[in-house]
Amino acid sequence: MSGTKAFVYIGTLLIVCLLLMGGSPYPTVYFQMADPVADEYGYGTYQYPGNIAFKPYKGLFDLTGFKVWSEKPGEIYFDTGFEVVTNPWAAPEGFIHQNLRIFIDSQPDQGFTNLPQPGAGVRFNPAYGWDLCLKIVGWENSQLLVADGLKLKTWPLKTELLRDGRTIRAKVPESQIGCPQKSWNYYVMVGSYDGFGADFFRKVKAKKGEWVFGGGLDQEIEPQVMDILAPAKGPHSQTKQLSSFNRETGELAELTPVGLELGAKNHFFWIVAAGALIVLGAAVGLFRYQTNKISWFWVPKSRKPA
C-alpha cells in the first residue's frame, strides 16, 4: 500500500471513529453522589443485632455511593454501593440484608410526603414530594411504584448484586419513569430486611438483641433507618435529618433529598455567603485603616529637647 493510500485509509478510519464516538450519548450518567462511610448508625447510636447472620457486624447497611445512569437506550440503572454485602439466606438477587428504598421527586410542586407503607418511620420534605419509588428487597419482593394522581401504579422491579459484590442494581424501563432530568431529586435510605417487619423493616430497640437493633429509645416514632444518602455535614446531614422526630408532637423525622439542582442552589448560597463575608471584611479593614490614619494624623509630633 502506497503512502498516500495509507494516509487516506487511516484518516477515513479516524473520521469514522470520531463520528461513532460523537454520535452515541451512551453511557450517560444522570446523577452520582458519594456517601460518607462508617455512618450506618441511624441518627448516631444504632447498634447491630447479635446474631451471626449479621457478621461482620459492620458495613452491611453502610451506603458508599449512588449512581443513576444508562448504558443503552430504553433502560435506566440505579446503582447503590455498600461497604459489605452478604447473602446468608441465599436470596436469588444476591443480597438479603439490605432493605433499600429510592424515592424520586421528578415532578415539581406535587407528590407524596408520607411513606407508601408504614415501616421506615420517616416523612419527606413537603417542598420535594416523591412520585416514584424503587422498593429494593430480596426474595423477588422488589417493586416500582409510580404516582398516578392520588393512587400508585405498581410494577415488578428487576434487582441484582453486581460482580463487584458491593453494588446493588435496579433496572427500570425508561418507558415507565421517563428519562432522568437534572431537576430530579433523590431520597436514598436503607434499613435491615425482616420478612415479618412492617414493609420489611427490622425494629430498633433501646437494647440490642439477636434479631433487633439496639441504641434506640424504644419509641415507635423513631426511624428504622440505618443510613441515608446525605452530606457529611451541614443542616441536612444524616444525624440531623434522622434525629428530627418529635416525641411530644408525634412528628416523624423529616428527610430532605439530594439532587443536581439542589446542590447548585446550595453552592450558590455558600458562594454568595462567602462573597458577602469578603466584602464585609474588606469594608471593616478599610474602615480601620482609615480610622488609624486619622488618629495618627492628629497625634502631635514629639518635640526635640532644646
C-alpha positions in Angstrom: 0.0 0.0 0.0 1.4 3.4 -1.0 2.0 6.1 1.5 -0.9 8.2 0.0 -3.4 5.4 0.2 -2.3 4.5 3.7 -2.8 8.1 4.8 -6.3 8.2 3.2 -7.2 4.9 4.8 -6.1 5.9 8.3 -7.7 9.3 8.0 -11.0 7.8 6.9 -10.9 5.3 9.8 -10.2 8.1 12.3 -13.1 10.1 11.0 -15.5 7.1 11.3 -14.3 6.5 14.8 -14.9 10.1 15.8 -18.3 10.1 14.3 -19.2 7.0 16.1 -17.9 8.4 19.4 -19.8 11.6 18.9 -23.0 10.1 17.6 -23.8 8.0 20.7 -24.7 9.6 24.0 -24.2 6.4 25.9 -23.1 5.7 28.6 -24.8 8.6 30.2 -24.6 9.5 33.9 -27.7 11.4 35.1 -26.8 11.7 38.8 -24.0 10.5 41.0 -23.0 11.1 44.7 -20.8 9.5 47.2 -21.9 8.9 50.8 -19.7 9.1 54.0 -18.5 5.7 55.2 -18.9 4.2 58.7 -22.2 6.1 59.3 -24.6 3.2 59.4 -25.9 4.2 62.9 -29.1 6.0 62.1 -29.1 9.3 64.0 -25.9 8.3 65.8 -26.5 5.5 68.2 -27.8 2.4 66.4 -26.1 -0.9 67.0 -26.1 -4.2 65.1 -28.1 -7.2 66.2 -26.1 -10.0 67.7 -26.9 -13.0 65.5 -24.1 -14.5 63.5 -26.1 -13.7 60.3 -25.1 -10.1 60.7 -21.3 -10.7 60.6 -19.0 -8.8 60.2 -21.4 -6.6 62.2 -20.4 -3.5 60.1 -20.7 -2.4 56.5 -23.9 -4.2 55.6 -26.0 -1.0 55.8 -23.3 1.5 55.1 -24.1 3.3 51.8 -21.0 4.3 49.9 -22.5 5.9 46.8 -25.4 6.2 44.5 -25.5 6.5 40.7 -28.3 6.9 38.1 -27.2 6.1 34.5 -27.8 4.4 31.2 -25.5 2.3 29.0 -28.1 1.8 26.3 -31.4 3.3 25.2 -34.6 2.4 27.0 -33.2 1.2 30.4 -32.2 3.2 33.4 -29.8 1.8 36.1 -30.0 2.8 39.7 -26.8 1.6 41.4 -26.3 1.8 45.2 -23.0 0.9 46.7 -22.4 -0.7 50.1 -19.3 -1.3 52.1 -20.2 -5.0 52.6 -22.9 -7.3 51.0 -23.5 -10.8 52.3 -26.3 -13.3 51.4 -26.6 -15.8 54.3 -30.1 -16.9 53.2 -29.2 -17.3 49.5 -31.7 -14.8 48.1 -31.8 -15.1 44.3 -30.8 -11.5 43.8 -27.5 -12.0 45.6 -28.4 -9.8 48.6 -30.8 -10.1 51.5 -29.8 -7.8 54.4 -30.4 -4.5 52.7 -33.9 -3.2 52.7 -33.3 -0.3 50.2 -35.6 2.5 49.2 -35.1 5.1 46.5 -37.8 7.8 46.4 -37.7 10.3 43.5 -39.1 13.8 43.2 -39.5 14.0 39.4 -42.4 16.4 39.2 -42.2 19.9 40.9 -44.8 21.0 43.3 -46.5 17.7 43.7 -46.1 14.2 45.1 -46.3 12.4 48.4 -44.8 13.4 51.7 -45.6 10.2 53.5 -44.4 6.6 53.0 -46.5 4.3 50.8 -46.5 1.8 53.8 -45.6 2.3 57.4 -42.2 0.8 58.4 -39.3 3.1 57.9 -40.6 5.7 60.3 -39.8 8.9 58.3 -41.6 11.5 56.2 -40.5 13.7 53.3 -39.9 17.4 52.9 -43.2 18.9 51.6 -41.3 21.0 49.1 -40.0 17.8 47.4 -42.8 15.2 47.4 -41.9 11.9 45.8 -43.8 10.5 42.8 -41.5 7.5 42.0 -40.4 4.8 44.4 -38.0 1.9 43.9 -38.6 -0.7 46.6 -35.5 -2.9 46.6 -35.5 -6.1 48.7 -34.6 -9.7 48.3 -36.7 -12.8 47.6 -38.4 -11.2 44.5 -40.2 -8.6 46.6 -38.8 -5.6 44.7 -41.3 -3.2 43.1 -41.5 0.1 41.2 -44.2 2.5 42.4 -45.4 5.3 40.2 -47.8 8.0 41.2 -51.0 8.3 39.2 -52.8 11.2 40.8 -53.5 10.2 44.3 -53.0 6.5 43.5 -49.9 4.3 42.9 -49.3 2.0 40.0 -47.1 -0.9 40.8 -44.7 -3.0 38.6 -42.2 -5.7 39.3 -38.7 -4.4 39.6 -35.5 -6.2 38.4 -32.7 -6.1 41.0 -29.3 -7.8 41.3 -26.0 -7.7 43.0 -23.2 -6.8 40.6 -20.0 -8.8 40.2 -18.1 -6.4 42.4 -20.0 -7.9 45.3 -20.8 -4.4 46.7 -23.3 -2.8 44.3 -27.0 -3.4 44.2 -28.6 -2.5 40.9 -32.2 -1.9 40.0 -33.1 -1.8 36.3 -36.1 0.3 35.3 -37.5 0.6 31.7 -37.4 4.3 30.7 -40.9 3.9 29.3 -42.2 3.6 32.9 -40.4 6.6 34.5 -39.1 8.7 31.7 -35.6 9.9 31.2 -34.0 11.3 34.4 -33.6 15.1 34.4 -31.3 17.4 36.2 -34.3 18.7 38.2 -34.9 15.2 39.7 -34.2 14.9 43.5 -33.5 11.6 45.3 -34.1 10.2 48.7 -32.0 7.0 49.3 -32.3 5.1 52.5 -31.6 1.6 53.8 -32.8 -0.4 56.7 -32.4 -4.1 57.7 -34.6 -6.7 55.9 -37.0 -8.5 58.2 -39.5 -10.8 56.4 -42.0 -10.2 59.3 -41.4 -6.5 59.7 -43.6 -3.6 58.6 -42.7 -3.0 55.0 -39.8 -5.5 55.7 -38.1 -3.1 58.1 -36.3 -4.6 61.2 -37.1 -2.9 64.5 -34.7 -0.7 66.5 -34.9 -1.0 70.3 -33.1 0.5 73.2 -31.2 -2.7 73.9 -29.9 -4.8 71.0 -30.9 -8.4 70.7 -30.2 -11.3 68.5 -32.6 -10.0 65.8 -33.2 -6.4 66.7 -31.0 -3.3 66.6 -30.0 -1.5 69.7 -29.2 2.1 70.6 -32.8 3.4 70.1 -35.3 4.8 72.5 -38.0 2.1 72.4 -40.2 4.7 70.7 -42.3 3.8 67.7 -41.8 7.3 66.3 -38.0 6.9 65.7 -36.6 6.0 62.3 -36.0 2.4 61.5 -33.3 3.5 59.0 -29.6 2.8 59.3 -28.2 5.1 56.6 -29.3 7.7 54.1 -27.7 9.5 51.2 -26.8 12.8 52.7 -23.9 15.3 53.0 -21.4 14.6 55.8 -22.0 18.0 57.5 -24.4 20.9 57.5 -28.1 21.3 58.2 -29.1 18.3 56.1 -26.5 15.8 57.5 -27.8 12.3 58.2 -27.8 12.7 62.0 -29.7 16.0 61.9 -32.3 14.6 59.5 -32.9 11.3 61.3 -33.0 12.9 64.7 -35.6 15.5 63.7 -38.6 13.4 65.0 -40.6 14.9 67.8 -41.8 12.6 70.6 -44.1 15.3 72.0 -46.0 16.0 68.8 -45.6 12.6 67.2 -44.0 14.0 64.1 -41.7 11.6 62.2 -38.2 12.6 61.2 -38.3 14.7 58.0 -35.9 13.9 55.2 -34.6 16.3 52.5 -33.4 14.9 49.1 -30.2 15.3 47.2 -30.0 16.4 43.5 -28.1 18.3 40.9 -30.1 21.5 41.1 -30.3 21.3 44.9 -26.5 21.0 45.0 -26.2 24.0 42.7 -28.6 26.0 44.9 -26.5 25.1 47.9 -23.3 26.0 46.2 -24.8 29.3 45.1 -25.8 30.1 48.7 -22.3 29.4 50.0 -20.7 31.4 47.2 -23.0 34.4 48.0 -22.3 34.0 51.7 -18.5 33.8 51.1 -18.7 36.9 48.9 -20.7 38.8 51.5 -18.1 37.9 54.1 -15.2 39.0 51.9 -17.0 42.4 51.2 -17.7 42.8 54.9 -14.2 42.0 55.8 -12.8 44.4 53.3 -15.1 47.2 54.5 -14.1 46.6 58.1 -10.4 46.6 57.2 -10.8 49.8 55.1 -12.6 51.5 58.0 -10.0 50.5 60.5 -7.2 51.6 58.1 -8.8 55.0 57.6 -9.5 55.4 61.3 -5.9 54.6 62.1 -4.7 57.1 59.5 -7.0 59.8 61.0 -5.9 59.1 64.6 -2.3 59.2 63.7 -2.7 62.4 61.8 -3.9 64.2 64.9 -1.2 62.9 67.2 1.2 65.8 67.7 4.8 65.1 66.8 7.2 64.9 69.7 9.4 67.9 70.2 13.1 67.6 70.3 14.8 68.7 73.5 16.1 72.2 73.4 
